[in-house]
Amino acid sequence: MSRKLRLGGRGSALSMIQAALATEALAALEIEVEFVPIRTLGDSDGTSSLRVIGGQGVFVRAVEQALIEGDIDLAVHSAKDVPPVIAEGTALAAYLPRADVRDALVSRDGLTLAELPADTRVGTGSRRRAAQALHLNPELEIADIRGNVDTRIAKMQRGEYDAVIVAAAALQRLGRAASELLPIDLMMPSPGQGALVLQSRVEDEEEINRADHRPTSLAVTAERAMLRALGAGCSLPLAALGGVRGGEVVLAGRLLSMGGQRRIELQRAGPDPEAVGREVGETLLERGGAALMQREDP
């Protein structure tokens, strides 16, 4: 790889920061890149619900297609946006060191989630965030929202919402303040949240893998294996968080009903992240998750 590689990604302000982080990590390996911004369906349609226009993968497919067709040599994604199954002939070659995995609340009056009064209008496009927020405070009004972080905050400041829930890592990378960083036990993150991943063609995987941060890779691999075992994408209220402890991969998984009234969660550990992820996903299904995902709360 003596030539300069074309690194593809979304062209948003946050994506440019993510691309800069990827460029820095690759430069440490003497791999030079130039950034190629790619507009995705999620960027083109900023109003429709993500579930309507394609759910998980809506911010990835166009970039992935450019990689397949040879328009770029490498892609950078937020790992939480990558579907459970990626395109044939490509590989998730390297995960960069994970940032803050938590969710963050930004409220117009600076209130925390517990302090929000009944009927507070909270904007989120994530069923996972919505279900967990309702589990904590069933009197909230959850409303769908689209747009990048700055757009969502601007909508809140205009009075369209009283508060929004976004990824803490995104806020921090953009230099924005949170009203509250939500504790993980109250708001478990999405699989892959806070992590950046480099997707390559399979023939380039070994070279790009030199940038891999092993603890992040093991954790997110387990989280994604759980996602595949559940047969689910980001449209369902599920959460996961992996880590490495004592030489083993530890994974916590959580599945909620759409309205947040019912919740199933468990934790498993083992040496193989794929096996641990499958076990957590399959056990969640066996413990009532299959039925839980098929019905709404009354």
Protein Blocks (a to p, Z undefined) as FASTA:
>chain_A
ZZccdddddfbfklmmmmmmmmmmmmmnopacdddddddfklmmmmbcfklnnpahjlmm
mmmmmmmnopambdcddfklpcfbdcehiacfbccddddfbdcdddfklpafklpcghia
cddfbfklmmmmmmmmmmbccdddeddfklmmmmmmnopambdcddfklmmmnopacfbd
cdfklmccdehihiacddddfklmmmmmmmpcfklmmmmmmmmmmmmmnopafkbccddd
dddeehiacdddddddfkomaccddddddfblklmmmmmmmmmmmnopmmmmmpccZZ
